[in-house]
Amino acid sequence: METLQFNRRSRITGFSILEVIIAIAVLSIGLSAMAGLVAQSLSGTERARNMALATTLTSEKLEDLNRWPNSAPQIAAGGSLTANNTTGGLNYFDDIDLSNTTGQVSETIAVTGGYSSTIHKSTGEVIPNSNTAAPSGSGTMAFHRRWLIEASPVVNGITLTGFRRVTVLVTLTTSAGTGAANFQMSMVRP
């Protein structure tokens, strides 16, 4: 009788090697799927952040251009969304560098003989027409902005005489892979 009880107990306790292998396989599949979701989530978060920055920079440029009176040369028709364009001595493009480490923002435009930057420090100090180089290195994001100003644009088949359409395109130039961002926005003004 004792042998019968001993055999019954030994069959009840422990796992077979097959059960262990199946459990490990199920766990591995689950962890692999979870790792893929985490990677995709991080990539989506980076892209969303970059798009938010591009959207803000586009909106900022549209607001800047909208502040000029109708007679100002800064809103004269010209520019291009596909190439850096200078018309009548005006640049229709600039570069924005954002430093994640210092919080400094630099707006740089080309001028005769070099460049001119407006530096916005994290302390709130603004340094206009600076010859200081834009921030660079690790943690710096670089965006390129181009804008096009059209006189009497055609919108939905209707010519808007006496109006201007301003279109701004912002492109993230420092991202590799999934974090790339392009954003374009237009406004029509009298």
Secondary structure, 3 states (H helix, E strand, C coil): CHHHHHHHHHHHCCCCHHHHHHHHHHHHHHHHHHHHHHHHHHHHHHHHHHHHHHHHHHHHHHHHHHHCCCCCHHHCCEECCCCCCEECCEECEEEEEEECCCCCEEEEEEECCEEEEEEECCCCCEEEEECCCCCCCCCEEEEEEEEEEEECCEECCEECCCCEEEEEEEEECCCCHHHCCEEEEEEEEC
